[in-house]
Amino acid sequence: MAARLIHRCTRHLCTSFLTVPAPATATVLTTCRWSTAELYRSPAPLAGVRTSSHRHTPDWPPAAEHSYTCQPERMKVDELIESALSTEELLQISSDHKVTGNQAAALLNRTCRQVVEQKLETQDVLGDSRFQKLLNIVDSQISAVWNGNLVSLLRSLIVMKLAANNRVLRSVENEIHWRLRRLSLKNLTSLADYYTSYAQTDGQKVLLSDVIKNVELRWTEIADAKTVAILMTKLGHLSGALMDRLEDKGLELAESFTPDDTRKVALALAMQNRRSIPLLRALSYHFMQKHGDLKTGVLIDMAFAYGKLNFQQTQVFQRLAAELLPRVPELTPIDVMRCTKSFAYLKWLNLPLFEALAQYVLEHCDQMTGVQLCNIIMAFARLNYQPTIGDAFYAKIHEKLSSALMEMNPFLLVDLVWSLCILQQVNPFYLSQVLDRHFFQRLTEGTQTQKGVNYKLKLIHVNTTAQLECSDYSGPYLPTDCLDSWTSVTKKPSPLGSGVREALQTVLGGQAKCRCGVETVYGWVIGKLAFVAREFPNYTSRSRDLLGRFAMARRHLQAAGFLIVDVPYYDWLELKSEWQKVAYLKDKMSKAIAEEMAQ
């Protein structure tokens, strides 16, 4: 009986629609998307209703004679929107046809896309009366706009540079705010992709905050790598809790990451200094399993991210270097600088790649800026790398930089001269620039931060180079009071250094017979017989070659008359007992003294 009653009510309801006067019928049915027959024959079951086995046949004529639907008109407008090729055609549609709020939103989205693709003036389009008409239609029918079109419309209005207090823009933002819980995760991701960098007003920041909260609550719905990459890049830095969840999802979906997704995730981790070892290992493993061609940008960004996070992965570095080597001639100057700096941060010296980079700099030096050249010199100095084309290379560098020193940032200038000291390519002109009293007083005045301490130490190293390695340099030098005050910085010894001190005291028969941690005016802490503990970070990756600054320290100490006894970490860690350490130091001292006497 209940089923028969439902059928009768449905029939009378549809009949009442069909008997309305013509104007009213058009008004009512423009919002209807089904014919009466479709409505009656709807297959959806009614929950809780016990249906009869007898089929009831309505007693009105076939639906084809009386059915009315707005679908043809709607489809016609949609086809026009999709087929339009210019902004003029798109805007004319609103003049020739009646459009709904959802269609107006679609028109605005297509129009804004055309403006961007054709690089048109946004003000010309905004001033068009037809464009304003579409905005008014959307504003008046905002609740009828579909979710996808609504999210895209907000992006379009932002691209068109509407003011933050524009009525239509605020209306769209408010509607999205009301619908946040009904938006799909795809819509939320799209919203986060562009709205993060736009939110400026208090209301916009509240909307962005609620977007983040919704994504945090629905993070389990994430099912693809692209979404993880976008959310990490756009929202990760705004919410630590969300970033933790995204790292878990990234670990789960790492196998499906494309190289571009891997690049985005690695960059997001690098920008936030999040050294997530499990995720980085998973990304590295699956990155190595993909054997297709990699874009140059992906290679350079991966090297940068791994360098920024100081994450060592030999196989990845080898592949990056091998893929980049044949592409070096095609790189831009900025890419060459980034590539060189990234591998220097990684302490990874691939000789064929660096030879190619040095050759590129020699051939394109005139096209490179002073900052780019300085960064390349600093990278070479970090690795203590000397190009085989050294004479021609440095001649070109000096020619380019000599005219730019006066306008260079003071801190960058100190870095450059210090790096040239490491590479033994500094000349009196550079030394006189940074050792000038007015220059270093301006640089160090009031600097008590760690940065100031580091630059004072670099100036001492430059001064030492001028005294010990540049016989043709006649001054100026750093004053003695600066050397005394700048070198009085206490530094806690490392475990390796402490172990060497204890073993030395045993060898010499007591603490009174040796002095440890002696400060010198050269900026290096040693003793007269200089035992230098060589820690793991002192060496380039996977080798026993010292990094640039430690090679310079060895030269300076030898030039100052000290006898150097290196105690590298890879030898010391193998010594387990006290007597082994004592015997090792005795042997090292004997060899160093014998070599000195032989010379």
VEXTIVEX-803878 format. One record per residue: residue in three letters; x, z, y of N, C-alpha, C in turn. Coordinates in steps of 0.02 Angstrom, whole numbers, plus 50000, padded with zeros to 5 digits. Each point is the difference from the previous one (the first is absolute). Example, Ala and Ser with C-alpha at 12.3 -4.5 7.8 and 13.67 -1.06 7.14 Angstrom:
ALA506605039049716499555000050059500455000050060 SER499824996450053500425000350059499615003750055 
# end
This chain:
MET500415000049940499595000050060500435000050063 ALA500545003949997500445000350059500304993250015 ALA500204996549945500304993350010499494995250029 ARG499385000349976499484995550027499885001550073 LEU500015006550018499895001950070500564997350045 ILE500625000549975500574997450039499934992550011 HIS499814996349947499924992850006499464998250050 ARG499445003849999499454998450047500215001450072 CYS500365005650011500235001650068500494994750025 THR500434997849955500494994850019499644993650020 ARG499474998249960499644993850015499665000450068 HIS499675005750014499655000750064500495000350058 LEU500575003149989500505000350054500244993050018 CYS500164996049949500244993250013499454995750030 THR499365001149978499454996150028499915001650073 SER500095006350018499935001950071500534996650042 PHE500604999149972500534996450036499804992850012 LEU499664997149950499844992950004499414998650046 THR499585005150013499424998950042500105002050072 VAL500595002050018500145001750070500004993550040 PRO499785000050064500034994050042500704997250003 ALA500034993550015500644996349997500565003150039 PRO499915001750064500565002950038500245006549969 ALA499515004249980500205006449971500364999149934 THR499764994949962500334998749935500734998450010 ALA500144995850049500704998150012500415006050019 THR499675004550039500375005950023500165004749943 VAL499505001149956500105004849946500474997349947 LEU499914993549983500364997449943500714997750016 THR500195000050062500704998250014500485005149974 THR499745006049987500445005149971499955000449924 CYS499574995749971499905000249928500444994849967 ARG500325001749945500464995649967499744997549933 TRP499385001949981499724997849936499294997250011 SER499804995449958499324997550001499555005049965 THR499334999150007499545004649967500064999749925 ALA500124994049974500094999349927500625003849977 GLU500544999550040500615003549981499895007550003 LEU499625002250051499865007150007499595002649941 TYR499504996049979499575002049944500375000049934 ARG500434994849992500354999249936500675003749997 SER500115004450047500645003750001500115003549934 PRO500574998749968500135002949934500205007350001 ALA500115002950059500255006950002499475004749973 PRO500165004249952499515004749972499865005650048 LEU499425002949994499815005650043500135006549962 ALA500435004150028500175006249966499405004649995 GLY499905002849942499475004849991499314997049990 VAL499934993449996499344996849992499954997249930 ARG499475001749964499904997549932499614993550005 THR500314994549983499694993450008499574998349940 SER499474996250013499554997849947500274993749968 SER499834998949936500224994049965499604994050019 HIS499425001050033499584994450021500274997150065 ARG500104993550002500264996750059499424998450046 HIS500045002150062499474998850048500174993850041 THR499554995450002500104993850037499625000450065 PRO500334999550057499655000350065499534994150008 ASP499475001150039499494994850007500074996350066 TRP500614998750023500084995850059500364993649981 PRO499994994950041500314993649983500755000949989 PRO500324994949970500725000449987500395001750063 ALA500545003849990500395002550057500304994350040 ALA500134994449968500334994450035499594997550058 GLU499325000849996499574997450053499995004650061 HIS500125006549989499915004850055500645003650019 SER500534999549959500605004050014500344997850064 TYR500265004850035500374998650061500645004049999 THR500564997150018500635003650001500424997650059 CYS500415004650027500444998250055500674997549975 GLN500094999749935500644998149972500254993250023 PRO499604994650002500264993550021500285000150071 GLU499645003350046500255000250069500645004050004 ARG500025005649964500605004150000500594996249971 MET499904996549946500534996249969500244994450046 LYS499544997150036500194994550045500485002650055 VAL499845005750029500435002750052500675002049971 ASP499995003049940500635002049969500444994049986 GLU499704994549977500394994049987500304997250064 LEU499615000450054500264997650064500605004350023 ILE499945006649988500555004450019500634998449960 GLU499914998849936500574998749957500324993250013 SER499604995150021500264993250009500264998850071 ALA499855004450047500234998950069500765000350004 LEU500294995550040500724999450004500305002050067 SER499585001750048500255001850066499585005550029 THR500255003250051499625005350033499384997250033 GLU500044994050025499424996950033499434999149951 GLU500164997549940499484999149949499705006749979 LEU500425005049993499765006649980499545003050053 LEU500214999650062499595002950053499354996250010 GLN500004993549987499404996050009499465001749949 ILE500215002549942499525001849948499505005150026 SER500245004950039499555005150026499504997250050 SER500164994350031499544996950047499484995749965 ASP500204996949944499554995349965499585003449947 HIS500195005949977499645003249946499915007450015 LYS499475002749971499895007150006500435003549948 VAL500405004850021500465003449954499835007449997 THR500125002849942499905007249990500625003850022 GLY499965006649999500585004050019500594998849954 ASN499874999349935500544998949952500324993250011 GLN499584994950014500274993350013500394999950066 ALA499775003750049500375000550063500685003149989 ALA500035005149957500655003149985500464995049965 ALA499724996149953500404995049966500254994750049 LEU499584998050047500214995250051500565002850043 LEU499945006250020500535003150041500665000449961 ASN499965001649936500615000449960500344993249995 ARG499604994849986500294993349995500284997650067 THR499655001650054500234998050067500665003350017 CYS500065006449987500625003650014500584997349958 ARG499854998249938500524997149957500244993450029 GLN499544996050025500194993650030500415001150063 VAL499835005150039500385001550061500725001749982 VAL500105003949947500685001949980500374994049972 GLU499684996249956500344994449967500184994550050 GLN499564998850048500124994650049500335002550063 LYS500145006650003500355003050057499644998650066 LEU499355001350000499604998950060500015006250044 GLU499804999150062499965005550047499385004249985 THR500105006449987499445004349981499515000950058 GLN500255000050061499565001050058499514994350008 ASP500224993949984499544994350005499435000749950 VAL500155002349941499475000849949499565006050018 LEU500305005550023499605005850018499524998550057 GLY500204995650045499574998350056499444995249984 ASP500004997149941499484995349980499345003749989 SER499464997550029499355003349994499765000349928 ARG500184994949960499785000049930500355005549960 PHE500635001350016500365005549968499685006750018 GLN499835000850064499675006150021499325000949967 LYS499654994349989499355000349966500095002649929 LEU500524997649966500135002449932500165007449999 LEU500385002350050500155007250004499365004150009 ASN499544997550042499385003550011499565000249938 ILE500004994449962499614999849938500275005249951 VAL500665000349993500315004949955499835007050023 ASP500045001250065499875006750027499295002249986 SER499534995350006499295001849991499805000449927 GLN500374996749955499845000049929500585002749958 ILE500355004850026500625002449968499875002749930 SER499415002949989499855002949934499904994749947 ALA499884993750020499884994649952500644996449979 VAL500575001850031500634996649984500275002949935 TRP500214995749955500275002149936500675003650010 ASN500175004249953500605004150006500634995950010 GLY500094994849959500614995950005500064996750067 ASN499444997150024500004996850066500115005150056 LEU499745006049991500075005250051500735002050008 VAL500345001149944500715001950003500424994450029 SER499854993849979500364994250027499864999150075 LEU499385001650020499824999250070500415004750044 LEU500115006149977500415004650040500704997350010 ARG500294997149947500664997050007499974994250050 SER499474995949997499954994250044499955002250073 LEU499615005250013499925002350069500655002950027 ILE500385003249956500655002650021500484994350015 VAL499984994849958500434994150012499824996750066 MET499365000050017499784996950062500145004450061 LYS500305005849988500235004550053499435002650044 LEU499455001949967499465003350036500235007050020 ALA499785002250058500195006750024499745005349952 ALA500375005649996499815005349954499325002950015 ASN499784999650064499355002750019499454994750001 ASN500134994049973499504994849997499415002249958 ARG499394998550024499405002549967499934997449928 VAL500134993649990499924997149933500545002749953 LEU500615000650024500545002749959499855007249978 ARG499765004050047499835006949983499415000349952 SER499534995350008499424999849954500234998449929 VAL500464995249993500264998249934500395005949970 GLU500415003450041500385005749975499535005649977 ASN499485001350039499525005349981499644998349935 GLU499814993649993499654998049939500455000749939 ILE500634998050007500485000949945500085007349984 HIS500025004250052500085007249989499415002749960 TRP499404997750016499405002349964500014997649927 ARG500284994249989499984997049933500625001649957 LEU500465004150024500645000849966499925001449925 ARG499545004449983499935001849929499714994349959 ARG499664995350033499714994449963500464994049997 LEU500555000250037500474994549997500385000149934 SER500144994149975500414999649939500735001850017 LEU500385001549949500715001650011500364994050030 LYS499784994049980500304993950028499884999750075 ASN499395001750022499855000150072500425005350036 LEU500075005949970500405005350030500734997950006 THR500254996649949500694997650002500104994950055 SER499524995450006500034994950053499985003350069 LEU499585005150006499945003650064500665003550016 ALA500305003249951500635003550011500564995250017 ASP499964993949974500544995150009500124998450073 TYR499464999750040500104998050070499825005450050 TYR499595005049980499755004850049500515005550014 THR500475001149954500495005450008500404999350064 SER500214993950014500424998950059499604999150064 TYR499324999849994499594998750059499695006450028 ALA499845004849957499635005950022500365003650057 GLN499665000450058500305002950059499575005650030 THR499354998750007499565005050030499865005549950 ASP499715005550025499845005749957499514997949945 GLY499494996150019499514997849951500304995649946 GLN500454995650020500334995749951500455004149953 LYS500345005150027500425004249958499585004049950 VAL499405002150022499565003549954499784995449943 LEU499844993750017499814995149949500574998949951 LEU500604999350026500584998949957500125006149955 SER499915006050027500085006049961499505000349943 ASP499384997950014499495000049947500134994649948 VAL500284994450021500204994849952500525002849952 ILE500495003650027500525003049957499695005049951 LYS499545004150025499685005049956499614996649944 ASN499654994550016499624996449949500454996949948 VAL500564997250023500484997149952500305005549956 GLU500155005850029500275005549961499515002149945 LEU499355000050016499515002149950499884994749947 ARG500144993750016499834994549954500624996549973 TRP500575003550001500624996849980499994997849926 THR499585003349959499984998149929499684993149990 GLU499654997450051499704993349995500524994550008 ILE500595001650023500524994950011500184996949932 ALA499964993449997500114996649936500494994350004 ASP500294998750058500464994450005500605001950043 ALA500554996649988500635001650033499984998550075 LYS499644994750018499974998050071499705005650043 THR499475003149974499685005550037500495005850008 VAL500375001749948500505005350005500514998550054 ALA500244993750000500514998150049499735000550072 ILE499384997650011499725000150067499895007250024 LEU499715004149957499855006950020500645004150011 MET500514998849959500645003450011500294998250067 THR499964993550017500304997650062499625002450061 LYS499334999949996499595001350059499795007350008 LEU499865003449944499745006850005500465005449973 GLY500504997949961500435004949966500345004850048 HIS500234997550058500355004350047499545004750037 LEU499344998949994499525004250036499735005749956 SER500114999649935499745005149955500475000949941 GLY500335005749998500465001449945499635000549933 ALA499395003050001499625000749938499814993149972 LEU499794995550045499834993349978500614996449973 MET500575000950032500614996749977500195002449930 ASP499905006449986500145002549933499564996549948 ARG499364999250017499544996649954500194992749992 LEU500204996950054500184992949997500644999049959 GLU500465004850004500604999549958499825000449926 ASP499525004349983499775000549931499684993449978 LYS499584997150044499694993649984500524994549994 GLY500495000150045500534995049997500385000449935 LEU500135006049976500345000949936499574997349943 GLU499355001050006499544997649947499954992350000 LEU500024996950059499904992850005500654996150011 ALA500575003349992500644996750016500114993549962 GLU499754999749940500114994049959499664993950030 SER499455001050036499634994350028500214998250071 PHE500505003550027500234998550068500344993250002 THR499824996150049500384993950015500635001950039 PRO500494995550004500595001650041499825001950071 ASP499494996750029499815001750069499695006950003 ASP499595001949950499735006849998500565005149993 THR500494998549958500575004549991500375000950066 ARG500094994550037500335000450065499615004650047 LYS499344999150004499605004050046500035007549983 VAL499955001549935500025007049980500695003050014 ALA500524996349984500685002550013500115001250074 LEU499764995450042500075000950072499605006050025 ALA499395000949972499605005850021500355006549983 LEU500305000349941500385006049981500605001050046 ALA500344994550016500595000550043499825002250070 MET499464997350028499805001850068499805007350006 GLN499765002949944499795007050000500525004649969 ASN500584997149982500545003949968499755004049940 ARG499584996849960499745003049939500384997249941 ARG500475003949974500434997649946499685001949933 SER499474996449983499645001349938500374996649943 ILE500415003849965500434997249948499614996749943 PRO499475003349972499634996649946499714993350022 LEU499714999750060499704993850023500544994750013 LEU500555002050030500544995250013500304997349936 ARG500055004249949500264997749936499514995049968 ALA499365001650004499504995549971499994993350037 LEU500035000350066500024993850039500614995849983 SER500575003449992500624996549984499964996649932 TYR499745003749951499964997249933499564993849998 HIS499405000550028499544994349997500224994350047 PHE500365001850053500284994850043500514995849961 MET500395003249958500494996449961499684995849944 GLN499395001649981499674996249947499694993650024 LYS499924999350066499694994050029500554995050017 HIS499964994149969500554995250004499854994050045 GLY499455000250037499844994450044500445000050062 ASP499924994850041500374999550062499765005450049 LEU500475003250032499845005350048500124997450071 LYS499565001850045500084998150070500595003750030 THR500324996850048500585003150032499815006550034 GLY499415000150032499785006150034499915005849952 VAL499774998549939499925005349949500685002949982 LEU500504995749991500675002349981500305004550054 ILE499954997850062500305003850055499645006750010 ASP499334999949997499625006250009500135004949943 MET500074997449939500155004549944500695003350009 ALA500494996150022500665002850012499975005350055 PHE499614998650053499935004950054499675006449975 ALA499464999449962499645005949976500445004349955 TYR500354996949953500435003749955500585003350039 GLY500254996550050500535002950041499765005950041 LYS499404999350029499725005450041499885006249958 LEU499784999149938499865005649956500615002349959 ASN500564996350008500615001449962499845000549925 PHE499634995149976499814999849929500444995049964 GLN500415002549954500494995849965499694997049937 GLN500004993349996499744996549942500424993749991 THR500515000549959500514994749996499714993249983 GLN499564999749951499734993549979499614996750057 VAL499625004050037499634997150057500494997450052 PHE500525003750016500494997850050500334993549978 GLN500184999649936500324993949975499544994050007 ARG499365001149986499534994450006499904998050073 LEU499925005050043499924998550071500594996150027 ALA500605002149983500604996650024500044992949971 ALA499844999249935500044993449969499484995350030 GLU499405002650015499474995750029500154998250073 LEU500325004650036500134998850071500604995450012 LEU500485000249955500624996350011499904992650016 PRO499614996149961499914992950017499574998850062 ARG499655005250023499544999150057500325002150067 VAL500605002649998500315002550062500024994850055 PRO500184993649987500004995150054499334998950033 GLU499455001749965499334998850027499735006150038 LEU500365005649999499755006050031500044999550076 THR499595004250033500035000650073500515005550017 PRO500265000250061500475005350018499745007149988 ILE499365001150014499725006749990499995001849926 ASP499864995049957500005001249927500715001649975 VAL500494996550027500705001349980500195007150018 MET499815002250060500155006850021499665005149954 ARG499354999049986499645004749958500285000249929 CYS500174994249974500284999749932500665003749997 THR500444998950048500655003250001499935007650007 LYS499585002350045499905007150010499715003449938 SER499524996549967499675003049942500495001149943 PHE500424995049986500495000949946500535005150019 ALA500145000650065500485005150021499715007049990 TYR499355000950015499685006549987500025001749926 LEU499924994849959500015001149927500715001149974 LYS500504998950043500715000349980500144995149943 TRP499684994350004500064994949947500384994050028 LEU500624999249980500424994650025500024994349948 ASN499614994850014500014994049958500434994850037 LEU500604999049976500494995950037499764992950014 PRO499724996349951499774993250016499474999950055 LEU499535004849997499485000250051500295001650068 PHE500455004850004500285001950065500464994550027 GLU500334996349957500404994350023499544994850032 ALA499434998849968499514995150027499725002550066 LEU499865006550006499745002750062500524999550056 ALA500635001449984500534999450050500084992850023 GLN499954995349954500054992950018499424997950044 TYR499405002749986499414998550042500125002550071 VAL500265006250006500135002850067500504995850037 LEU500524997749966500514995850032499704993550026 GLU499554997049963499714993650018499445000650051 HIS499655005750001499425000850044500095005650051 CYS500625001750015500145005650044499684999050069 ASP500004993950025499734998650067499255001250003 GLN499664999649943499275000849998499805007349990 MET500485004349988499855007049985500105004350062 THR499595005250005500055004650056500565005049989 GLY500195003550054500525005149994499805005649954 VAL499365002050002499765005549957500054998049926 GLN499824993849985500054997749930500725000049976 LEU500464997650041500704999949981500275007149991 CYS499805004550044500225007049994499775003049934 ASN499384998749982499735002849937500364997249940 ILE500194993750002500374996949944500705003149995 ILE500345001050057500665003249999499955007149972 MET499485003650020499915006949975499885000149925 ALA499634995049975499874999649928500654998549962 PHE500394995250026500654998549968500455006250000 ALA500005003850054500425005950005499785005449950 ARG499365000749991499755005149953500274998649930 LEU500024993649981500244998249933500754998749998 ASN500335000550059500714998450005500144992949974 TYR499574995450020500044993149976500394995750050 GLN500504996549975500394995450042499884992949976 PRO499704995750041499884993149979500654996249989 THR499984995349954500604995949988500154995550059 ILE499494998650041500094995950060500105004650060 GLY500345005649989500035005350050500244997950069 ASP500544996350006500274998250065499514996050041 ALA499724994749970499524995850036499365003950015 PHE499795004149952499395003950007500055004950059 TYR500535003950002500075005150053500154996850067 ALA500354994450000500124996550064499334997950031 LYS499554997549959499344998050025499605006050023 ILE500045005449963499635006150017500255002850067 HIS500665000450009500285002750062499814995650060 GLU500014993549989499824995450054499285001050022 LYS499565001349952499295000950015499865006850031 LEU500335005349976499835006850021500365002350062 SER500584997150015500405002550056499624999650066 SER499574995050007499634999250062499365004350002 ALA499825002949943499375003849997500115007649999 LEU500635002350001500135007149993499725004150058 MET500054997350061499805003850059499255001450001 GLU499604995649969499285000850001499735003249936 MET500455001949955499795002649935499795007350005 ASN499535002049958499805007049995500615004349983 PRO500115005650035500605004049989500105002249927 PHE499465002249968500065002249930500184994149955 LEU499694994350012500164994049960500734998050011 LEU500245000750061500704998250015500485004549961 VAL499865006549997500435004649962499984998149926 ASP499404998449974499954998049929500414993749987 LEU499974995250046500374993849992500765001349999 VAL500255003750049500725001250004500245004149940 TRP499615005049981500175004149941500044995649937 SER499524995349993500004995549942500614995450001 LEU500184997550060500604995850005500635003949983 CYS500005006550016500575004349981500055000449924 ILE499445000749966500015000249926500284993549972 LEU499794994450029500214993449975500684998050026 GLN500315004350042500674998650029499994993650042 GLN499454999050036499934994150042499895001850074 VAL500125006350018499885002150068500594998050044 ASN499884998750063500544998450047499955004550061 PRO500525000250042500015004650057499394999450046 PHE499734994050006499424999250045499415004349977 TYR499854999949935499465004049973500155007550008 LEU500615002049984500185007150004499935002750070 SER500224996250049499975002350069499285000950024 GLN499534996149971499305000650021499705006749980 VAL500135002249938499675006149976500405006350013 LEU500664999550012500405005950014500065001450074 ASP499684996050040499985001350072499625006550013 ARG500285004250045499715006650012499274999650023 HIS499854995550045499314999550025499524997949944 PHE500244995749956499564997649946499845005749951 PHE500515003549973499855004949949499685006350029 GLN500125001450065499665005750030499254998550007 ARG499854993950020499294998050005499675000049931 LEU500384998249949499724999549932499885006949969 THR500465004750012499985006449964499715005750042 GLU499864998850063499775005450044499325002649977 GLY499985006449984499375003349981499754998149931 THR500394996849958499784998049934500225005349949 GLN499545004349981500145005249951499674998649932 THR499664994449996499664998349937500514997449950 GLN499764998949938500434997449948500254993150019 LYS499584996150034500224993450022500595000550048 GLY499975004750047500565001050046500635002149964 VAL499945004449950500595002249962500314994149963 ASN499584995749971500264994249963500384995350046 TYR499744998850060500334995350045500645002950029 LYS500025006550009500635003250022500544999149946 LEU499815000849937500484999149945500234992749997 LYS499554995350012500204993050000500494998550056 LEU499895003150058500474999050056500695002949982 ILE500025005649964500645002849978500354995149953 HIS499624996949954500304995149954500274994050038 VAL499634997850050500244994450041500655001950036 ASN500015006250027500605002450035500595000549951 THR499875002149938500535000349950500274993149984 THR499564995249994500224993149988500444997550057 ALA499805001750061500394997850058500705003149999 GLN500065006249977500655003549999500444997849942 LEU499704998949941500404999149940500064992749977 GLU499534995850020499994993249972500044994550052 CYS499985001750064500034994850052500605001450045 SER500564997349983500615001250038499994996850069 ASP499584994850008499984996650065499485002950047 TYR499695005649980499495003150043500345005750039 SER499895000050065500345004950044499525005150031 GLY499394999949984499535004950027499404996650033 PRO499525004150017499965007449999499855002749930 TYR500105006749993499855003549938499515005750015 LEU499725002849948499575005850009500425006050021 PRO499775004050048500385006050020500035005249944 THR500515004250003500115005049947499425004949994 ASP499715002050057499455004849996499404997249962 CYS499884993450006499464996949962500165000149926 LEU500624998549983500194999949929499925006949969 ASP500195005350038499965006749973499275002249991 SER499584998550050499305002449996499584995849952 TRP500144993649996499604995749957500165000749926 THR500605002449984500185000649929499845006949972 SER499775004650042499865006849976499295000449973 VAL499874996049951499344999949968500085002349928 THR499685005649982500075002649932499564995949953 LYS500274998849941499644996149950500065003549933 LYS499435001049968500005003449935500314995549947 PRO500485002649961500324995849949499514998249944 SER500104994149971499594997749945500215003549936 PRO499614999649946500215003049936500674997349976 LEU500124993550010500654997249980500565003050042 GLY499905000450065500515002950044500145007349983 SER499475003849986500105007149982500395000749935 GLY499854995649952500365000249937500744998450008 VAL500154995150043500704998250013500375005850033 ARG499675003350048500325005750035500175005649951 GLU499535001749957500135005449952500574998249953 ALA500014993749977500544998049955500674999950036 LEU500014998050064500624999950039500285007150008 GLN499565004750015500235006950008500315002649935 THR499734997949944500295001949935500684996949990 VAL500074993650019500634996449993500545003250043 LEU499835001750063500515002350047500115007649996 GLY499595003449963500115007249990499675004450050 GLY499494997750034499645004450046499754996350061 GLN499505003150033499704996950059500474999850059 ALA500485004750003500465000350058500484994150002 LYS500084996649945500494994649997499704993150014 CYS499374999750016499694993650018499465001050051 ARG499894994950041499465000150050499534994249983 CYS499375001549999499504994949983499554998750061 GLY499764993850005499554998250055500345000150067 VAL500624997750004500385000050062499744994450045 GLU499825001750062499764995150048500594996750036 THR499954993650011500534996450035499714996450060 VAL500434998050045499794996450060499824992849983 TYR500094998149937499844993249980499284999349975 GLY499645005649997499314999749978499925000649925 TRP500545001249964499965000749927500245007049981 VAL499645003249954500155006849979500434999749937 ILE500635002650003500474999549944500505005850001 GLY500514999849956500585004350003500614995550006 LYS500605003050007500604995850009500114995649939 LEU499955003049941499964996049940499254999249990 ALA499754994250018499274999250009499664998449934 PHE499675005149972499574998849942499324997950027 VAL499804994049984499364997350026499524999349941 ALA499465003950002499494999549947499564993950013 ARG500014995349954499624993850007499345000749964 GLU499475001050039499335000849971499724993249978 PHE499455000349962499674993849977499794995550058 PRO499735002750055499794995550055500584996850038 ASN500625001949985500584997050035500164993049975 TYR499704997949944500184993749969499424995050004 THR500184993649996499494994949995499665000549932 SER499404997349996499605000749939500344996649941 ARG500025003749944500274997449937500734997850005 SER500395003350042500714998350005500395006150021 ARG500674999350001500435005450023500354998250065 ASP499684995750039500264998050065499695004550054 LEU500425002750043499765004450053499594996150051 LEU499505003450028499644997150057500454999850061 GLY499794996250050500434998650057500275006150036 ARG499565004850016500225005750040500505004349963 PHE499945000449933500465004149961500674996449989 ALA499984993449998500634996249999500385000950066 MET499635000050056500325001250065500295007050003 ALA499655005049974500255006950000500665000449962 ARG500044996649944500635000149961500574996950040 ARG499884994450034500524996850040500235004650056 HIS499525003250034500175004450056500435005849978 LEU499815003149945500375005949976500704998149977 GLN500064994349969500664997749979500434998550061 ALA499704996850051500374998450061500215006350037 ALA499615005449993500165006350033500525004049962 GLY500244997649942500535003349963499785004549944 PHE499364999749982499755004249946500084996449933 LEU500105004049949500054997349932499315000649968 ILE499714994549980499314999949977499985000849924 VAL499585004749978499875001049929499244999349991 ASP499784994349974499294998849989499765003649937 VAL499425003350006499685003249942499314996949993 PRO499954994549963499354996549994499525003749954 TYR499364999250015499485003649962500004998049926 TYR500144993549986499954997749931500545003049956 ASP500565002250029500515003749961499825007449994 TRP499795002950057499885007250002499435002249955 LEU499484995849994499435002049959500165000349926 GLU500544996849979500195000149930500405006349982 LEU500215003750052500405006149988499535005949992 LYS499985002949941499525005249986500285007150009 SER500625001149982500285006750003500465000850060 GLU500155006350016500425001450058500714997449990 TRP500275000749940500694997849989500064992450004 GLN499464996449981500014992750007500034998050074 LYS499625003550042500004998450072500685001550031 VAL500305005749981500655001850026500534994949979 ALA499994998149936500484995049976499914993350035 TYR499374998250012499854993650034500305000050071 LEU499895005450038500255000350069500775000050001 LYS500305003649953500745000049997500264992949987 ASP499684996549955500204993249984499924995450060 LYS499435000650036499884995850059500525001550055 MET500165006450010500505001750051500684997249982 SER500195000649937500664997549978500044992450010 LYS499484996449983500004992850009500044998050073 ALA499625003550043500014998450071500685001250031 ILE500315005749982500675001650027500524995149974 ALA499954998149935500484995349971499954993150034 GLU499384997950014499914993550035500285000250070 GLU499915005750034500265000750068500764999950000 MET500315003449951500745000149997500274993249980 ALA499644996349959500234993449979500014995250059 GLN499535001050047499984995650058500545001750051 
# end
